[in-house]
Amino acid sequence: MLLEYPKKVFKDKLMNIGVIAEFLTSDMLDFYSVSDVLAYEVKEGFPLLDVSSLPSAVFNVEYSLALDECNKWMISMNQLFEEIEVQ
């Protein structure tokens, strides 16, 4: 079952693709579950915004990634857990 914050994020994403929010009740979202988890290693070449290169007047910046364009940075869950254990 999704915790409250992921439910809000999921509902927002459904609304972004055109699902009408009024038709979504909180208990409807209880029936969704995470079926896949993708992990990416942020290293050289990864598409990111470098905070150090932004002017000081720019803040609270958001951006979206096309995950199908990020395949070369994808790592397995085993690699992710190994990385976490090392640090």
CYANA upper distance limits for C-alpha pairs under 8 A (distance plus 0.5 A):
  1 MET  CA     30 ASP  CA      6.13
  1 MET  CA     31 PHE  CA      7.51
  1 MET  CA     32 TYR  CA      7.43
  1 MET  CA     33 SER  CA      6.50
  2 LEU  CA      6 PRO  CA      6.60
  2 LEU  CA      7 LYS  CA      6.43
  2 LEU  CA     29 LEU  CA      8.12
  2 LEU  CA     30 ASP  CA      6.73
  2 LEU  CA     32 TYR  CA      7.65
  2 LEU  CA     33 SER  CA      6.99
  3 LEU  CA      7 LYS  CA      6.77
  4 GLU  CA      8 LYS  CA      6.94
  5 TYR  CA      9 VAL  CA      6.90
  6 PRO  CA     10 PHE  CA      6.42
  7 LYS  CA     11 LYS  CA      6.49
  7 LYS  CA     29 LEU  CA      6.97
  8 LYS  CA     12 ASP  CA      6.59
  9 VAL  CA     13 LYS  CA      6.72
 10 PHE  CA     14 LEU  CA      6.72
 11 LYS  CA     15 MET  CA      6.72
 11 LYS  CA     21 ALA  CA      8.09
 11 LYS  CA     24 LEU  CA      8.41
 11 LYS  CA     29 LEU  CA      8.26
 12 ASP  CA     16 ASN  CA      6.74
 13 LYS  CA     17 ILE  CA      7.12
 14 LEU  CA     18 GLY  CA      7.08
 14 LEU  CA     19 VAL  CA      5.89
 15 MET  CA     19 VAL  CA      5.25
 15 MET  CA     20 ILE  CA      6.65
 15 MET  CA     21 ALA  CA      6.63
 20 ILE  CA     24 LEU  CA      7.71
 24 LEU  CA     28 MET  CA      6.91
 24 LEU  CA     29 LEU  CA      8.13
 25 THR  CA     29 LEU  CA      7.63
 26 SER  CA     30 ASP  CA      7.69
 27 ASP  CA     31 PHE  CA      8.10
 28 MET  CA     32 TYR  CA      8.47
 38 LEU  CA     74 MET  CA      7.78
 38 LEU  CA     75 ILE  CA      8.27
 38 LEU  CA     76 SER  CA      8.24
 38 LEU  CA     77 MET  CA      8.35
 39 ALA  CA     74 MET  CA      6.29
 39 ALA  CA     75 ILE  CA      6.06
 39 ALA  CA     76 SER  CA      7.11
 39 ALA  CA     77 MET  CA      7.26
 39 ALA  CA     80 LEU  CA      7.57
 40 TYR  CA     70 CYS  CA      8.42
 40 TYR  CA     73 TRP  CA      5.75
 40 TYR  CA     74 MET  CA      4.75
 40 TYR  CA     75 ILE  CA      5.90
 41 GLU  CA     73 TRP  CA      5.86
 41 GLU  CA     74 MET  CA      6.80
 41 GLU  CA     75 ILE  CA      6.95
 42 VAL  CA     46 PHE  CA      6.16
 42 VAL  CA     73 TRP  CA      7.46
 43 LYS  CA     73 TRP  CA      8.19
 46 PHE  CA     70 CYS  CA      8.00
 46 PHE  CA     73 TRP  CA      7.56
 47 PRO  CA     65 LEU  CA      8.24
 50 ASP  CA     54 LEU  CA      7.38
 54 LEU  CA     58 VAL  CA      6.93
 65 LEU  CA     70 CYS  CA      8.50
 66 ALA  CA     70 CYS  CA      7.45
 67 LEU  CA     71 ASN  CA      7.46
 70 CYS  CA     74 MET  CA      7.30
 75 ILE  CA     79 GLN  CA      6.57
 75 ILE  CA     80 LEU  CA      7.27
 76 SER  CA     80 LEU  CA      6.84
 77 MET  CA     81 PHE  CA      6.66
 78 ASN  CA     82 GLU  CA      6.62
 79 GLN  CA     83 GLU  CA      6.61
 80 LEU  CA     84 ILE  CA      6.76
 81 PHE  CA     85 GLU  CA      6.62
 82 GLU  CA     86 VAL  CA      6.73
 83 GLU  CA     87 GLN  CA      7.01
